[in-house]
Amino acid sequence: MPMTRINVGPVHPSTHGVLHFVVDLDGDTIHHIETHVGFLHRGVEKLCETRMYMQIPSYMEKLDYLAPLAWDDLYVNTVEKALGLEVKETAKYARMILLEFQRIASHLVFLGTLSNDMGQMFTTFMWSFRERDSILRFLEDVSGGRMFYVNIRLTGLNRKLPPDFKERAYALTDSLETKIRGYREMMESNPVFAERTRGVGRITSRQAIEYGVSGHVLRASGIEYDIRKSNPYYEYSKVKFRVCTETAGDAFARYKVRYNEIFESISIIRQALDMMPDDNNVEGMPIKLISPQAKPDIVINNSEMPRGEGIIYLVPDKQRPYRIYFRSGTYTNIAMLEHICKGIKYADFFAILGSMDLVAADIDK
């Protein structure tokens, strides 16, 4: 039978953003997949070289628009390391709390969209966005922005926390924990969801290491690696949490890792709230206090983002980056597609794609 070549995308092929896949089919079996990226390329790295340090965070938040705080925080923390600036103690806990809420919000989009793509009832999708909206309202009250926050500033945050910050954060974790526990039965009891994810798109631990995948894709293949544990930043070394892992390495395992990580994030938030000082001393330093005579060092910094390991390589100048490079977990994870999709049925391609939880802007930059 001759091969059939079809184009998947670039119009939103069951992903968050614009991707284009050229798929060669033998009947309904995939023979080869070629991934085309660049449709959302904005030239962010070169733009950053023409902007002063604190004109850049708003660009960062567009890289992963489902977890904008993650890149914003990593960038500002990288500049802090380059300039030798220490983050305020209270701000360390505040950043941890906001980042973990952001992680939960991102994971909720994953759960909702994956279940919908796999033939699950629309209920889970609506539930996940209901819970996500409660997080977005909380983050909006803290930062002033609903989706893009630009709230991380050198040594702290852009503004003081609301007076009821702790009370609302505790209440929100209680609400999220109660409601999200109900997702498991809804998703896993659905035979369609189980049959379309179990054993599909399996990645062995050896393959995961060889391809350099990270985040939930790595941990679903049995590798217990989380930067918050292996290279703690802020006060992550003071909180107790489990690195969620599975051994099957399939789409279902990637779902399980994400689902369990939500409850670990809730635990981290509660511990950080317990240990966080009450002084509300979180406001960052004024930009004008940055010395133009400072001679910063080259910095390579990383963090555990919702979609894997984010890395920034920064060659600083006095007032702006001389060179800067971003490496996202999404970019490395997508390299697995060509390998794991060879020989599968075409219908399974979207289960694998959904379980990777890609954001196209995070790939292209």
N, C-alpha and C positions, 0 to 999 in steps of 0.2 A: 504494500500500500504506500503511495507517495506521501511525503510529509506535507502537512498543512501549516502554513505560517499565519498566525493571527496577532493582532495588536491588542493588548490589554491596556487601556488608557490612551493618552495621558489624562483622560477625564475621570478623576477620582475613582480608581479601581478598588473600592472597598478599603481605602486607606485614608489617613488624615492628610490630605493634600494631593498634589499632582505628581504622579509617577507614571512611567511608561515601560511596559514589559513587552518584548518581542518573544512570543512563545511558539516553538515548533512542536506540532502534535503528530503523533502516529495514531490515528483514530481519536480516542479521547485520552490517550496516554501522553504525558509530557516527555518529549525527547530532549529539549534544551530550552533554557530561559536566558534571555539577555536583558539585563536591567539598564535602563537609560535614566539618568538623573540629570538635574540641571535646570528643570523647568521653573524652579523657584529661586534660582541662584541670584543673590542680591549683591555679591561682592562685599560682604560685611567686613572681611578681614582687611581689605584695602581701605574701606571707608574708615575703619578704626584708626588707621595710621594717619588720617587727616583730621582727627578730632582730639580734643583734650580729654584727659582721663575720665572725668565725670560727665562728659557729653555722650559717652558710649553706652551706659547701661540700658537705655531704651532700645538700642539695636539688639542687645543680648536677648531681651525678652521675646523678640520675634523669631528666634531660632527654634524654640520649642514652645509654641503658643498654648500647649496644654499644661505646661509646667514652667511658666515664664520666670518664676523666682529662682529656679535652679541655675540657669546660666547667668542671671543677674548676680546672684550670690557668688558663684565661682569666679566671675570676672573681678568683682570688687575685692574679694579675698586675695586674688592673685596680685592686684595692684597694692593691696596692703602689705603683702609679703615683699614685693619689689621695693617699696618705700620704707620698709621696716616699721610699719605701724601696728600697734596692738589693739585688738578688738576689745571693747569694754565688756566686763564680766557679765553684766545683765544682758547686754546685746547678744552675747554668744548664745545664751539660752533662748532669747527671743527669736534669733535666726533659726535655731534648731526647730523650735515649735512651728514657725511659719513654713519652713521647708517640709516638715513632716505632714502638715495639713495640705500643702501643695502636692505632695507625693500621693496622698489619699485621693485628692480630687482627680489627679491624672489617672490613677489606677481605676477609679470608678468609670471614667470614660472607656477604658479598656474593657472592663467587664460588660458594660452596657452594649457597646458596639460589637464585641465578639459574639455575645449571645444572640444579638439580632442578626448578625451575618450567618450564624450557624442554624438558623431556622427556629431559634428560641422565640417564645412569645414576646411581644413588644413590652410586656410588663417590666421585665428586668431592665430594659433600656430606660424606661420612664423612671423607675425607682432610682437607678444610678444617677440620673441627672437631677433628680429631686435632692438626693444627698449631696451631690456636688454643688448644687446651688446654695445650700446652707453653708458650705465652706467658702464659696465665693463671696457671699454676703459678709461673712466674718472677716475675710481678708480685705474686702472693700472698706469696712469700717476701720481697719487697722491702718491701711495705706492710702485710702482715698480713691483707689482705682479698682474696677471690678475684674478686669481681665489682665491688664498690664499694670504692674504696681510701681516699678522703679522706686522701690522703698529701701533698698540697701545702699547705705552711704559709708564712706571710709570711717572705720572704727565703730560703726553702729548702724542705726536706721535713720531714715529721713525725718521721722517725727516720733514724738512720744507715743507710748501705747495708751489706748483708752483706759479710763479708771477701772472699768469692769472687765479688763482683758482676761484675767485669770478665771473669774467666775464663768464668763461666756465660753472660754476654752474648755474648761472641765465639763460644762453642760453639753457642749458640742461633741466631745468625745463619747459621752454617755449615749447620746442620741445616735451617733454614727454606729457605735458598737452594737446597739440593740437592733437597728434596722438592717445593717449589712449582714448580720448572722443569718437573716432570713433568705439571703440570696442563694446560699449554698444548695438548699433543697430545691429551690426553683430551677437552678441551672443543671445540677447533676442528676436530678430525677427525670430530666427530659431525655428520652432515648436518642433523639436526633442529635442533640448537643454532644452526648457521650460518644456516639458512634462516629461522628464527624471529627472528633478531636483525639480520641484514644488511638495510639499507634500511628498517628499521622505526623509527618515531618520530624521524624526522630533524629536527634543529634546526640551522638555518644560523647562521653566526657573527653575522650581523646580528640575528637573532631572539634569540640568547643574550644579546647586549648589551642589546637593548631590554627584555627581560623581567627583566634583572638576575640571571640565574642565576649560580651560582658552583661552585667545586669541579670534580669530574670532568665534570659536565654542561657546564660552560663550556669546559673544555680539550678535550673530545671534539669540540667544534665549531670547533676551530682557534685558540682564543684562549689564548696562552701567558701565563697569569696565575696566580701562586701567591704568597700573602702572605709565605711564608717567603723568597721572592726579592725581591718588590717592596717589602716593608716588614719587613725581618728583625727578629726578636726573639730574645732569648737570644744564642746564638752561631751562628745559622744563616748569618750572613754569612761565617763562617770555613770552612764546609764546602762542598764542591762536589757539586752534584747537578743533574740535568736535570729541567726541567718537562715532564712527559709530556703530549703533545698528539696528537690525531688530527684529521682534517679531515672525515670523513664525517658526523659529528654524529648517528649513529644509535645504536641500542641496542648494536650490536656495538662501535662506537667507544668507548662508555662503559665497556664491559667491558675493552677493551684498555688504556684509560687506567688503570683500577684495577689490572689485572694488572701493568703495567709500574711503577706507583708502589710496589708492594711491594718491588721490587729497589732502587729509589732510596732507600727508607726503610732497607733493610739497609745500603746504602752510607753513609748519614748516620750510622747507629748506630756503624758501625766507625770512621768518622772522629772522631766525638765521643768514643769510647772511647780512641782514640789521643791526643787532645788533653786529655783530662780529667785534672786534677791528682790526685795520689794521697793527698791529705790527708784525704779523707772528711769535709770540713767542709761538710756539707749540711743540718744541722738548722736549722730555722727559729727565729726569735726568739720568746720567750715572749709570749703575748698581753698579759700585764700590763705589758709595756714600751711598749705603744701609748699615747701621750699623749692623754688626753681633751681637752686644751686645743688639740690640733692643728686647724688650719683647712684642710681638704683642698680641692683644686680639682675642678671637674667634669671627668670623664674619659670619653672615647670610645675604646675599645680593641677590637682585632680580632685574629684568628688564623686560620690555615689548619687547619680541622678536617677529619676524615675525610669529612664530608658537605658541605663547602663552607665559606664564610666565616661565622664566628661573630662577632657584634658585641655588646658590652655598653656601654650608656650609663648612667653612674653619677653621680648627684648625692649626694655623701657628706655625712653629718653627722659629729658627733664620734665616735660609737661604733657607728653603724649606717647603712645607706643611707637617705637621705631619699627618693630615687626611684631605681629601677633598671629597665632595660628590656633584654631579650634578643632578638636577631634571629638566627635560624639560617638556614643555607644550605638546609636541608630545606624551610623555609617558603616561600622564594622559588622554589626549584626546582619545587615542586608547582604553582605558578601556570601552568607551561607545559602541564600536562596537557590542559586544555580546548582549547588551541590545536592541539597536535600530534596529538590523538586524533580530531579531526573528520575523518570520511571513511575511517577505518581499519576493518579487520575486528575484530569483538569479541574474537576469540582473541588478536589482537596487543596488546590493551590490557595484558595481564599481562606481556608482554615489556617494554613501555615502563615499566610501573610498577616491575618488578623492576630494570631498568637505572638507575632514579632512586635506588634504595637509600634509601627513606624510612624514618624512624623516627617513628612517630606522636607520641610524647611530645615529640619535638624540634619538632614543628609546633605543638602546642597550648600547651605550657608550663602 
